[in-house]
Amino acid sequence: MVVADNVLPHSETLAAYQKTRHDLIFVSVTVPLDRGLELSEIVA
């Protein structure tokens, strides 16, 4: 499991992470707490 904090205000900084996440087999959810908390799990 990958947990990323502050994902909402840093979308440009996290672009490479987001691209990698979409290239792999992940299920992700962004929880709109404070500045955003994203939880991702590999489902291969």
PyRosetta script that sets phi, psi and omega in degrees:
from pyrosetta import init, pose_from_sequence

init()
pose = pose_from_sequence("MVVADNVLPHSETLAAYQKTRHDLIFVSVTVPLDRGLELSEIVA")
pose.set_psi(1, 139.0)
pose.set_omega(1, 175.6)
pose.set_phi(2, -113.5)
pose.set_psi(2, 131.4)
pose.set_omega(2, 176.6)
pose.set_phi(3, -119.9)
pose.set_psi(3, 124.7)
pose.set_omega(3, 179.6)
pose.set_phi(4, -121.8)
pose.set_psi(4, 133.4)
pose.set_omega(4, -179.0)
pose.set_phi(5, -106.3)
pose.set_psi(5, 156.5)
pose.set_omega(5, 177.6)
pose.set_phi(6, 60.5)
pose.set_psi(6, 40.7)
pose.set_omega(6, -176.3)
pose.set_phi(7, -79.8)
pose.set_psi(7, -22.4)
pose.set_omega(7, -177.1)
pose.set_phi(8, -74.1)
pose.set_psi(8, -47.7)
pose.set_omega(8, -178.5)
pose.set_phi(9, -82.8)
pose.set_psi(9, -5.8)
pose.set_omega(9, -175.4)
pose.set_phi(10, -118.4)
pose.set_psi(10, 36.9)
pose.set_omega(10, -176.2)
pose.set_phi(11, -62.6)
pose.set_psi(11, -35.2)
pose.set_omega(11, 178.2)
pose.set_phi(12, -67.5)
pose.set_psi(12, -41.8)
pose.set_omega(12, 179.9)
pose.set_phi(13, -65.2)
pose.set_psi(13, -34.8)
pose.set_omega(13, -175.8)
pose.set_phi(14, -92.3)
pose.set_psi(14, 10.8)
pose.set_omega(14, -176.1)
pose.set_phi(15, -57.5)
pose.set_psi(15, -43.7)
pose.set_omega(15, 179.8)
pose.set_phi(16, -64.7)
pose.set_psi(16, -41.2)
pose.set_omega(16, 177.2)
pose.set_phi(17, -61.6)
pose.set_psi(17, -45.0)
pose.set_omega(17, -178.5)
pose.set_phi(18, -65.7)
pose.set_psi(18, -37.8)
pose.set_omega(18, 177.7)
pose.set_phi(19, -65.3)
pose.set_psi(19, -44.5)
pose.set_omega(19, 178.6)
pose.set_phi(20, -61.8)
pose.set_psi(20, -41.9)
pose.set_omega(20, 179.6)
pose.set_phi(21, -60.0)
pose.set_psi(21, -38.3)
pose.set_omega(21, -179.6)
pose.set_phi(22, -77.7)
pose.set_psi(22, -25.8)
pose.set_omega(22, 178.5)
pose.set_phi(23, -73.2)
pose.set_psi(23, -31.5)
pose.set_omega(23, -179.6)
pose.set_phi(24, -92.9)
pose.set_psi(24, 177.0)
pose.set_omega(24, -179.5)
pose.set_phi(25, -93.0)
pose.set_psi(25, 86.4)
pose.set_omega(25, -179.0)
pose.set_phi(26, -117.5)
pose.set_psi(26, 150.0)
pose.set_omega(26, 165.0)
pose.set_phi(27, -114.8)
pose.set_psi(27, 125.7)
pose.set_omega(27, -175.2)
pose.set_phi(28, -130.4)
pose.set_psi(28, 151.5)
pose.set_omega(28, 173.5)
pose.set_phi(29, -140.8)
pose.set_psi(29, 135.6)
pose.set_omega(29, 175.5)
pose.set_phi(30, -104.1)
pose.set_psi(30, 121.2)
pose.set_omega(30, 180.0)
pose.set_phi(31, -96.3)
pose.set_psi(31, 122.1)
pose.set_omega(31, -176.0)
pose.set_phi(32, -78.7)
pose.set_psi(32, 53.8)
pose.set_omega(32, 174.9)
pose.set_phi(33, -92.8)
pose.set_psi(33, 127.8)
pose.set_omega(33, -179.9)
pose.set_phi(34, 51.8)
pose.set_psi(34, -108.1)
pose.set_omega(34, -178.2)
pose.set_phi(35, -104.6)
pose.set_psi(35, 15.2)
pose.set_omega(35, 174.7)
pose.set_phi(36, 100.7)
pose.set_psi(36, 129.7)
pose.set_omega(36, 177.9)
pose.set_phi(37, -126.6)
pose.set_psi(37, 124.4)
pose.set_omega(37, -179.1)
pose.set_phi(38, -114.1)
pose.set_psi(38, 132.4)
pose.set_omega(38, 177.9)
pose.set_phi(39, -116.1)
pose.set_psi(39, 127.2)
pose.set_omega(39, -179.2)
pose.set_phi(40, -130.3)
pose.set_psi(40, 140.6)
pose.set_omega(40, -179.8)
pose.set_phi(41, -133.3)
pose.set_psi(41, 136.1)
pose.set_omega(41, 175.0)
pose.set_phi(42, -77.9)
pose.set_psi(42, 132.4)
pose.set_omega(42, -177.4)
pose.set_phi(43, -119.7)
pose.set_psi(43, 37.8)
pose.set_omega(43, -178.5)
pose.set_phi(44, -77.5)
pose.dump_pdb("model.pdb")
